[in-house]
């Protein structure tokens, strides 16, 4: 870029991955942007006990501002502090004050319309789009009318279907910035006895994921009672499951490499909405690839955009296929697939590369004529 930017980013949490699947993505993108010279301030609410479950200290590459979640005073002070930024980002799924932030960041734009740039960064675009479209026309979602006012909509997945859907809602520009790999963090590790087994799955228990976990993970476990299945993530403690499934609870990000290194294969299961839209590889896919793990994923449109089926990733359409893949998976083949996935991720899917695409988009926006604030409000 022609000059470094001051970035004010309003998201769920940068320092805690507790009930916060976007943490790894935020860290990867923002660390890469900081390495390119940009100054990042991350504003996050003190909510959902995340501050009690921090898994990293405040990083040297970003300033973290934690504001109270028990009233609007704290978030409005954070907004006022971010008003001097060159780019203000409102991420989806902050969890508190979402509607307030979606509108208020747009009001930070100065009368000449040039600064700050305003971006909405959707870390769950399929769910956002389904929510917005389901609400209309009976009770329109307030965010729907705001979409055309943002300079850009970034999404962490979704590909052409998500871009087309956002453009149909009036988005000026929509750009997927996919999950990726941080080579300094996601790397091979020693196996850990806590996570030892044949197939591992890491993900929190969520309503739009649970049925697919039942199909792809628990059904496969029931079909292979002599194999060991390891389930990581919060919320599964009271879930009925086969005797050969070991639930290990919340796994801190510092242990993700060990988790991925400790089973013969690692399973990826997309949530319902992401499976429907496709082109949405989860953060865990790239983490596992970085660790050199053999990945088995549920089928989704666009998977071949990221990894070559059968050579860099294995694909299953139901739990029976997961069981068949695991039963036939020799250790040497698993290692070869994991090594190939790691090579592909390092070559094409690093956060450094993702940040470069963000810069290209921002350069375009800064170079283009922009409407004054009064015109933008009426858009």
VOPAGU-2260 file (C-alpha; in pm, 1 decimal, decimal comma):
REM VOPAGU-2260
SITE   aa  ch    i         X         Y         Z
SITE  UNK   A    0       0,0       0,0       0,0
SITE  UNK   A    1     104,4     360,3     -48,7
SITE  UNK   A    2      90,2     428,5     326,8
SITE  UNK   A    3      23,0     229,2     644,5
SITE  UNK   A    4    -328,4     250,5     784,3
SITE  UNK   A    5    -459,9     288,7    1135,6
SITE  UNK   A    6    -718,6      13,5    1174,8
SITE  UNK   A    7    -991,9       6,8    1440,7
SITE  UNK   A    8   -1139,6    -342,1    1452,3
SITE  UNK   A    9   -1455,9    -420,1    1651,5
SITE  UNK   A   10   -1480,9    -796,6    1700,6
SITE  UNK   A   11   -1569,8   -1068,8    1949,4
SITE  UNK   A   12   -1225,8   -1130,8    2100,2
SITE  UNK   A   13    -864,3   -1135,3    1990,4
SITE  UNK   A   14    -719,4   -1271,0    2314,6
SITE  UNK   A   15    -965,1   -1551,4    2388,9
SITE  UNK   A   16   -1086,3   -1840,5    2174,6
SITE  UNK   A   17   -1340,1   -1941,3    2440,2
SITE  UNK   A   18   -1674,4   -1981,2    2258,6
SITE  UNK   A   19   -1509,6   -1773,7    1987,2
SITE  UNK   A   20   -1427,1   -1968,3    1673,8
SITE  UNK   A   21   -1313,8   -1652,4    1492,2
SITE  UNK   A   22   -1014,6   -1592,4    1721,8
SITE  UNK   A   23    -761,5   -1781,4    1510,6
SITE  UNK   A   24    -881,5   -1606,0    1196,0
SITE  UNK   A   25    -861,1   -1260,9    1357,0
SITE  UNK   A   26    -512,0   -1331,5    1485,0
SITE  UNK   A   27    -387,2   -1457,2    1151,1
SITE  UNK   A   28    -523,4   -1171,2     940,3
SITE  UNK   A   29    -445,4    -890,5    1182,3
SITE  UNK   A   30     -96,9   -1013,7    1268,1
SITE  UNK   A   31     -20,2   -1029,0     895,5
SITE  UNK   A   32    -156,1    -678,6     840,9
SITE  UNK   A   33      52,2    -549,5    1132,3
SITE  UNK   A   34     360,5    -712,4     981,2
SITE  UNK   A   35     292,1    -507,2     668,4
SITE  UNK   A   36     313,5    -188,2     871,3
SITE  UNK   A   37     -48,5    -121,3     967,0
SITE  UNK   A   38    -139,6     -16,3    1322,9
SITE  UNK   A   39    -418,8    -233,7    1462,1
SITE  UNK   A   40    -641,4    -158,6    1760,3
SITE  UNK   A   41    -884,5    -436,7    1848,3
SITE  UNK   A   42   -1195,3    -343,2    2049,9
SITE  UNK   A   43   -1368,7    -631,5    2226,5
SITE  UNK   A   44   -1640,8    -654,6    2492,0
SITE  UNK   A   45   -1587,8    -812,9    2832,8
SITE  UNK   A   46   -1848,8   -1080,5    2764,8
SITE  UNK   A   47   -1910,8   -1457,5    2784,2
SITE  UNK   A   48   -1628,8   -1510,8    3036,4
SITE  UNK   A   49   -1375,6   -1476,4    2755,7
SITE  UNK   A   50   -1142,1   -1259,0    2960,8
SITE  UNK   A   51   -1134,5   -1533,9    3225,2
SITE  UNK   A   52   -1033,0   -1783,9    2956,4
SITE  UNK   A   53    -765,5   -1587,0    2772,1
SITE  UNK   A   54    -528,5   -1809,8    2579,8
SITE  UNK   A   55    -286,9   -1535,5    2471,6
SITE  UNK   A   56    -170,1   -1212,8    2637,2
SITE  UNK   A   57    -217,6    -883,6    2457,7
SITE  UNK   A   58      -4,1    -934,5    2145,4
SITE  UNK   A   59     280,9    -697,9    2053,9
SITE  UNK   A   60     133,5    -647,1    1705,7
SITE  UNK   A   61    -204,5    -506,7    1817,3
SITE  UNK   A   62    -341,3    -285,6    2089,4
SITE  UNK   A   63    -634,1    -455,2    2265,4
SITE  UNK   A   64    -907,2    -243,9    2423,8
SITE  UNK   A   65   -1159,5    -432,3    2638,3
SITE  UNK   A   66   -1479,2    -241,2    2709,9
SITE  UNK   A   67   -1761,8    -324,8    2955,2
SITE  UNK   A   68   -2057,4    -520,2    2819,1
SITE  UNK   A   69   -2311,8    -414,4    3080,1
SITE  UNK   A   70   -2412,0     -82,9    2923,6
SITE  UNK   A   71   -2367,5     135,1    2617,1
SITE  UNK   A   72   -2123,8     381,2    2776,2
SITE  UNK   A   73   -1821,3     157,8    2724,8
SITE  UNK   A   74   -1890,7      71,0    2362,9
SITE  UNK   A   75   -1962,3     433,4    2274,0
SITE  UNK   A   76   -1630,0     537,2    2429,5
SITE  UNK   A   77   -1461,2     269,9    2220,0
SITE  UNK   A   78   -1631,1     405,3    1907,9
SITE  UNK   A   79   -1515,6     757,0    1989,5
SITE  UNK   A   80   -1160,0     630,1    2033,9
SITE  UNK   A   81   -1172,2     454,8    1697,5
SITE  UNK   A   82   -1298,7     757,9    1510,7
SITE  UNK   A   83    -947,9     869,8    1414,2
SITE  UNK   A   84    -872,1     545,9    1229,8
SITE  UNK   A   85    -825,6     522,3     853,6
SITE  UNK   A   86   -1023,0     196,9     843,5
SITE  UNK   A   87   -1298,4      98,7    1086,4
SITE  UNK   A   88   -1411,8    -262,6    1080,4
SITE  UNK   A   89   -1726,8    -404,2    1234,8
SITE  UNK   A   90   -1705,7    -783,5    1246,7
SITE  UNK   A   91   -2012,6   -1002,3    1263,6
SITE  UNK   A   92   -2088,8   -1196,2    1578,4
SITE  UNK   A   93   -1943,9    -962,8    1841,6
SITE  UNK   A   94   -2218,4   -1100,7    2063,2
SITE  UNK   A   95   -2319,8    -776,0    2234,5
SITE  UNK   A   96   -2408,6    -437,3    2083,2
SITE  UNK   A   97   -2402,2    -583,1    1730,9
SITE  UNK   A   98   -2690,1    -372,7    1595,3
SITE  UNK   A   99   -2554,4     -59,1    1762,5
SITE  UNK   A  100   -2206,8    -112,2    1618,1
SITE  UNK   A  101   -2332,4    -193,5    1268,7
SITE  UNK   A  102   -2493,6     148,9    1246,6
SITE  UNK   A  103   -2253,6     350,8    1460,5
SITE  UNK   A  104   -1932,2     271,0    1274,2
SITE  UNK   A  105   -2088,4     420,7     961,8
SITE  UNK   A  106   -2155,8     742,7    1148,6
SITE  UNK   A  107   -1781,7     781,2    1210,4
SITE  UNK   A  108   -1730,8     872,5     845,2
SITE  UNK   A  109   -1626,2    1235,8     814,5
SITE  UNK   A  110   -1824,7    1489,4     613,3
SITE  UNK   A  111   -1587,4    1471,6     314,9
SITE  UNK   A  112   -1666,2    1101,0     290,4
SITE  UNK   A  113   -1302,1     997,7     253,7
SITE  UNK   A  114   -1207,1     871,4     597,8
SITE  UNK   A  115   -1246,4     642,1     763,4
SITE  UNK   A  116   -1318,1     359,0     525,9
SITE  UNK   A  117   -1592,3     143,8     674,3
SITE  UNK   A  118   -1583,3    -233,2     633,9
SITE  UNK   A  119   -1814,0    -505,2     756,4
SITE  UNK   A  120   -1614,9    -824,6     809,0
SITE  UNK   A  121   -1848,9   -1120,2     809,5
SITE  UNK   A  122   -1700,5   -1425,0     980,6
SITE  UNK   A  123   -2023,1   -1620,5     926,3
SITE  UNK   A  124   -2161,1   -1488,1     598,8
SITE  UNK   A  125   -2396,7   -1781,9     525,3
SITE  UNK   A  126   -2569,9   -1736,1     860,8
SITE  UNK   A  127   -2586,4   -1356,0     820,8
SITE  UNK   A  128   -2735,9   -1379,8     472,8
SITE  UNK   A  129   -2990,4   -1641,8     574,2
SITE  UNK   A  130   -3092,7   -1428,2     872,0
SITE  UNK   A  131   -3127,4   -1109,0     665,7
SITE  UNK   A  132   -3320,0   -1275,0     384,6
SITE  UNK   A  133   -3547,7   -1469,5     620,2
SITE  UNK   A  134   -3647,6   -1151,9     803,5
SITE  UNK   A  135   -3767,9    -969,1     492,0
SITE  UNK   A  136   -4022,0    -842,2     416,1
SITE  UNK   A  137   -4231,3    -899,4     730,5
SITE  UNK   A  138   -3980,7    -763,7     983,0
SITE  UNK   A  139   -3670,2    -645,2     793,5
SITE  UNK   A  140   -3338,7    -699,5     968,4
SITE  UNK   A  141   -3185,2    -354,3    1043,4
SITE  UNK   A  142   -2853,2    -464,0     895,1
SITE  UNK   A  143   -3010,3    -512,3     551,0
SITE  UNK   A  144   -3050,2    -136,8     495,8
SITE  UNK   A  145   -2692,5     -71,7     611,1
SITE  UNK   A  146   -2521,8    -306,8     365,8
SITE  UNK   A  147   -2505,9     -53,6      74,8
SITE  UNK   A  148   -2344,0     205,2     304,1
SITE  UNK   A  149   -2032,1       1,4     378,3
SITE  UNK   A  150   -1734,2      59,2     150,2
SITE  UNK   A  151   -1667,0    -313,1     141,7
SITE  UNK   A  152   -1796,5    -639,2     284,3
SITE  UNK   A  153   -1516,7    -881,7     364,0
SITE  UNK   A  154   -1613,0   -1243,0     431,2
SITE  UNK   A  155   -1404,7   -1531,1     556,1
SITE  UNK   A  156   -1571,4   -1773,7     320,3
SITE  UNK   A  157   -1858,4   -1832,4      84,2
SITE  UNK   A  158   -1703,2   -1771,9    -255,1
SITE  UNK   A  159   -1917,9   -1677,4    -557,0
SITE  UNK   A  160   -2254,4   -1765,5    -390,7
SITE  UNK   A  161   -2189,6   -1527,6     -99,2
SITE  UNK   A  162   -2057,1   -1251,3    -324,5
SITE  UNK   A  163   -2368,2   -1274,6    -545,4
SITE  UNK   A  164   -2597,4   -1274,1    -242,2
SITE  UNK   A  165   -2436,3    -965,2     -90,7
SITE  UNK   A  166   -2436,2    -783,5    -423,8
SITE  UNK   A  167   -2807,2    -859,4    -458,7
SITE  UNK   A  168   -2854,5    -679,4    -126,1
SITE  UNK   A  169   -2676,4    -370,9    -259,2
SITE  UNK   A  170   -2320,1    -425,6    -138,5
SITE  UNK   A  171   -2077,2    -189,8    -312,5
SITE  UNK   A  172   -1810,9    -457,3    -303,5
SITE  UNK   A  173   -1784,1    -802,7    -146,7
SITE  UNK   A  174   -1451,0    -981,4    -117,8
SITE  UNK   A  175   -1391,4   -1325,3      36,0
SITE  UNK   A  176   -1077,9   -1334,1     252,4
SITE  UNK   A  177   -1047,8   -1699,4     338,5
SITE  UNK   A  178    -909,4   -1864,7     646,7
SITE  UNK   A  179    -543,1   -1945,4     625,0
SITE  UNK   A  180    -224,0   -2070,1     781,4
SITE  UNK   A  181      21,5   -1887,3    1004,1
SITE  UNK   A  182     346,6   -2082,4     954,4
SITE  UNK   A  183     489,2   -1947,2    1280,3
SITE  UNK   A  184     197,8   -2090,1    1478,4
SITE  UNK   A  185      40,7   -2379,7    1286,5
SITE  UNK   A  186     314,1   -2638,7    1252,8
SITE  UNK   A  187     390,5   -3006,0    1322,5
SITE  UNK   A  188     412,8   -3103,0    1689,5
SITE  UNK   A  189     478,8   -3405,4    1905,7
SITE  UNK   A  190     182,4   -3631,0    1971,7
SITE  UNK   A  191      16,3   -3578,6    2310,3
SITE  UNK   A  192    -129,2   -3876,6    2505,4
SITE  UNK   A  193    -425,4   -3659,5    2609,3
SITE  UNK   A  194    -543,6   -3653,5    2249,2
SITE  UNK   A  195    -426,0   -3994,0    2125,5
SITE  UNK   A  196    -667,8   -4177,6    1897,4
SITE  UNK   A  197    -765,0   -4267,1    1543,6
SITE  UNK   A  198    -990,5   -3972,4    1450,6
SITE  UNK   A  199   -1010,8   -3631,8    1614,8
SITE  UNK   A  200   -1270,0   -3357,1    1580,9
SITE  UNK   A  201   -1235,9   -3012,0    1732,7
SITE  UNK   A  202   -1536,3   -2779,4    1748,2
SITE  UNK   A  203   -1780,1   -2632,6    1996,3
SITE  UNK   A  204   -2130,9   -2774,9    2028,8
SITE  UNK   A  205   -2354,8   -2541,8    1827,4
SITE  UNK   A  206   -2716,1   -2592,2    1712,9
SITE  UNK   A  207   -2636,6   -2575,9    1340,5
SITE  UNK   A  208   -2340,3   -2813,0    1374,4
SITE  UNK   A  209   -2462,5   -3079,1    1617,5
SITE  UNK   A  210   -2663,1   -3291,3    1372,6
SITE  UNK   A  211   -2369,8   -3302,9    1130,9
SITE  UNK   A  212   -2133,1   -3403,1    1410,9
SITE  UNK   A  213   -2376,2   -3680,2    1500,2
SITE  UNK   A  214   -2369,2   -3801,9    1140,0
SITE  UNK   A  215   -2004,8   -3762,8    1044,2
SITE  UNK   A  216   -1833,9   -3824,9    1378,9
SITE  UNK   A  217   -2055,5   -4014,7    1621,7
SITE  UNK   A  218   -2205,9   -4243,9    1357,2
SITE  UNK   A  219   -1857,3   -4328,5    1233,2
SITE  UNK   A  220   -1748,5   -4401,0    1591,6
SITE  UNK   A  221   -2043,1   -4636,1    1640,6
SITE  UNK   A  222   -1948,2   -4820,4    1322,4
SITE  UNK   A  223   -1587,1   -4871,2    1439,6
SITE  UNK   A  224   -1609,2   -4971,9    1807,1
SITE  UNK   A  225   -1246,2   -5090,4    1808,2
SITE  UNK   A  226   -1114,2   -4744,8    1711,6
SITE  UNK   A  227   -1067,9   -4443,0    1939,3
SITE  UNK   A  228   -1237,2   -4113,0    1858,5
SITE  UNK   A  229   -1135,7   -3787,3    2031,0
SITE  UNK   A  230   -1384,6   -3500,0    2059,3
SITE  UNK   A  231   -1254,9   -3155,9    2155,5
SITE  UNK   A  232   -1457,3   -2841,0    2216,1
SITE  UNK   A  233   -1694,8   -2688,6    2466,4
SITE  UNK   A  234   -2048,8   -2803,4    2533,7
SITE  UNK   A  235   -2023,9   -3177,2    2462,2
SITE  UNK   A  236   -1998,2   -3298,6    2823,3
SITE  UNK   A  237   -2362,9   -3410,8    2847,5
SITE  UNK   A  238   -2398,9   -3538,2    2489,7
SITE  UNK   A  239   -2474,7   -3913,2    2467,5
SITE  UNK   A  240   -2202,1   -4078,3    2261,2
SITE  UNK   A  241   -2048,1   -4419,2    2191,0
SITE  UNK   A  242   -1811,3   -4564,5    2451,0
SITE  UNK   A  243   -1511,6   -4530,1    2217,4
SITE  UNK   A  244   -1546,3   -4149,7    2203,1
SITE  UNK   A  245   -1333,9   -3952,6    2449,3
SITE  UNK   A  246   -1454,1   -3595,8    2504,2
SITE  UNK   A  247   -1166,1   -3374,8    2622,3
SITE  UNK   A  248   -1353,3   -3044,3    2658,9
SITE  UNK   A  249   -1229,8   -2701,8    2553,7
SITE  UNK   A  250    -888,6   -2722,7    2387,7
SITE  UNK   A  251    -683,5   -2405,0    2418,8
SITE  UNK   A  252    -525,5   -2277,8    2098,2
SITE  UNK   A  253    -179,3   -2348,9    2237,2
SITE  UNK   A  254    -272,3   -2719,2    2223,4
SITE  UNK   A  255    -424,8   -2726,3    1874,9
SITE  UNK   A  256    -103,3   -2841,5    1706,6
SITE  UNK   A  257     -70,4   -3129,2    1952,4
SITE  UNK   A  258    -436,2   -3220,8    1905,2
SITE  UNK   A  259    -389,8   -3232,2    1527,8
SITE  UNK   A  260     -71,5   -3440,0    1561,7
SITE  UNK   A  261    -213,3   -3703,3    1795,8
SITE  UNK   A  262    -468,1   -3888,1    1582,0
SITE  UNK   A  263    -429,0   -4072,0    1254,4
SITE  UNK   A  264    -672,9   -3830,4    1090,5
SITE  UNK   A  265    -857,1   -3510,1    1179,7
SITE  UNK   A  266   -1220,0   -3452,6    1083,1
SITE  UNK   A  267   -1365,0   -3125,5     955,5
SITE  UNK   A  268   -1740,9   -3081,5     984,7
SITE  UNK   A  269   -1896,3   -2766,4     843,4
SITE  UNK   A  270   -2198,0   -2603,7    1000,8
SITE  UNK   A  271   -2526,5   -2635,0     808,9
SITE  UNK   A  272   -2523,0   -2291,3     648,7
SITE  UNK   A  273   -2158,6   -2312,6     542,2
SITE  UNK   A  274   -2215,3   -2651,5     384,8
SITE  UNK   A  275   -2506,5   -2509,8     184,1
SITE  UNK   A  276   -2313,6   -2209,3      50,8
SITE  UNK   A  277   -1984,0   -2391,7       1,7
SITE  UNK   A  278   -1638,2   -2234,8     -42,9
SITE  UNK   A  279   -1610,8   -2211,2     335,7
SITE  UNK   A  280   -1314,3   -2408,0     470,8
SITE  UNK   A  281   -1308,6   -2370,8     847,4
SITE  UNK   A  282   -1013,5   -2230,3    1037,3
SITE  UNK   A  283    -948,3   -2580,2    1171,1
SITE  UNK   A  284    -878,5   -2708,3     817,7
SITE  UNK   A  285    -577,2   -2480,6     777,2
SITE  UNK   A  286    -462,4   -2535,9    1135,8
SITE  UNK   A  287    -465,6   -2910,3    1072,5
SITE  UNK   A  288    -288,0   -2869,4     738,6
SITE  UNK   A  289     -20,3   -2661,8     909,8
SITE  UNK   A  290      33,4   -2941,8    1159,7
SITE  UNK   A  291      69,5   -3190,4     874,4
SITE  UNK   A  292    -247,7   -3375,9     973,1
SITE  UNK   A  293    -445,1   -3598,4     738,2
SITE  UNK   A  294    -778,3   -3418,6     700,3
SITE  UNK   A  295   -1111,1   -3588,1     635,6
SITE  UNK   A  296   -1381,9   -3333,9     551,8
SITE  UNK   A  297   -1751,9   -3349,2     490,8
SITE  UNK   A  298   -1819,5   -3270,4     125,5
SITE  UNK   A  299   -1878,3   -2907,1      33,3
SITE  UNK   A  300   -1887,2   -2716,9    -294,1
SITE  UNK   A  301   -1550,7   -2560,9    -372,6
SITE  UNK   A  302   -1330,7   -2784,7    -157,8
SITE  UNK   A  303   -1105,1   -2849,6    -457,9
SITE  UNK   A  304   -1031,5   -2474,8    -471,5
SITE  UNK   A  305    -823,9   -2517,4    -156,5
SITE  UNK   A  306    -697,0   -2877,3    -149,7
SITE  UNK   A  307    -682,2   -3161,3    -404,2
SITE  UNK   A  308    -921,4   -3445,0    -312,3
SITE  UNK   A  309    -755,0   -3781,0    -242,9
SITE  UNK   A  310    -407,6   -3628,4    -260,1
SITE  UNK   A  311    -424,1   -3340,9      -7,6
SITE  UNK   A  312    -758,2   -3404,4     162,4
SITE  UNK   A  313   -1011,4   -3688,1     194,2
SITE  UNK   A  314   -1383,0   -3626,8     141,2
SITE  UNK   A  315   -1680,6   -3807,1     294,5
SITE  UNK   A  316   -2050,6   -3758,5     223,6
SITE  UNK   A  317   -2179,3   -3926,6     539,7
SITE  UNK   A  318   -2068,8   -4106,5     852,3
SITE  UNK   A  319   -2050,7   -4442,2     675,9
SITE  UNK   A  320   -1793,7   -4300,6     434,6
SITE  UNK   A  321   -1593,5   -4153,9     723,7
SITE  UNK   A  322   -1586,2   -4499,5     883,4
SITE  UNK   A  323   -1481,4   -4662,7     554,5
SITE  UNK   A  324   -1203,3   -4407,8     498,6
SITE  UNK   A  325   -1068,5   -4452,3     849,8
SITE  UNK   A  326   -1083,7   -4832,8     834,7
SITE  UNK   A  327    -875,2   -4834,3     515,5
SITE  UNK   A  328    -636,8   -4551,0     606,4
SITE  UNK   A  329    -284,3   -4682,4     649,2
SITE  UNK   A  330     -48,9   -4472,0     863,0
SITE  UNK   A  331     190,3   -4408,3     574,4
SITE  UNK   A  332     -91,4   -4281,4     349,7
SITE  UNK   A  333    -220,1   -4057,2     627,2
SITE  UNK   A  334     125,6   -3906,4     668,1
SITE  UNK   A  335     161,8   -3851,0     292,6
SITE  UNK   A  336    -174,2   -3675,7     266,8
SITE  UNK   A  337     -93,0   -3456,9     566,1
SITE  UNK   A  338     244,9   -3361,0     422,0
SITE  UNK   A  339      86,2   -3272,2      87,1
SITE  UNK   A  340    -178,3   -3057,0     258,3
SITE  UNK   A  341      93,9   -2872,3     450,2
SITE  UNK   A  342     289,8   -2801,8     130,7
SITE  UNK   A  343     -21,6   -2666,2     -41,5
SITE  UNK   A  344    -116,8   -2450,1     255,0
SITE  UNK   A  345     232,4   -2300,0     280,9
SITE  UNK   A  346     239,5   -2230,7     -92,7
SITE  UNK   A  347    -107,1   -2078,0    -137,7
SITE  UNK   A  348    -297,8   -2029,3     185,9
SITE  UNK   A  349     -94,4   -1825,0     432,7
SITE  UNK   A  350    -236,7   -1528,2     618,9
SITE  UNK   A  351      41,4   -1319,2     464,7
SITE  UNK   A  352    -116,5   -1388,2     126,4
SITE  UNK   A  353    -465,7   -1317,4     260,0
SITE  UNK   A  354    -348,1    -983,8     402,3
SITE  UNK   A  355    -200,8    -896,7      64,3
SITE  UNK   A  356    -543,7    -937,6     -90,5
SITE  UNK   A  357    -694,7    -712,9     178,0
SITE  UNK   A  358    -440,0    -445,0      88,3
SITE  UNK   A  359    -521,3    -472,6    -283,0
SITE  UNK   A  360    -890,3    -414,0    -210,0
SITE  UNK   A  361    -820,0    -120,9      22,1
SITE  UNK   A  362    -586,6      37,4    -235,1
SITE  UNK   A  363    -867,6      21,4    -490,1
SITE  UNK   A  364   -1112,1     181,2    -247,3
SITE  UNK   A  365    -874,4     458,8    -146,9
SITE  UNK   A  366    -798,3     539,5    -509,8
SITE  UNK   A  367   -1161,6     550,8    -618,5
SITE  UNK   A  368   -1380,6     863,0    -584,8
SITE  UNK   A  369   -1607,6     827,3    -284,1
SITE  UNK   A  370   -1942,0     994,7    -218,0
SITE  UNK   A  371   -1980,6    1252,8      53,0
SITE  UNK   A  372   -2137,5    1136,7     374,3
SITE  UNK   A  373   -2479,0    1286,9     301,7
SITE  UNK   A  374   -2502,0    1098,2     -26,8
SITE  UNK   A  375   -2382,2     775,2     131,6
SITE  UNK   A  376   -2647,7     793,5     404,7
SITE  UNK   A  377   -2915,8     819,7     143,2
SITE  UNK   A  378   -2779,7     533,4     -65,6
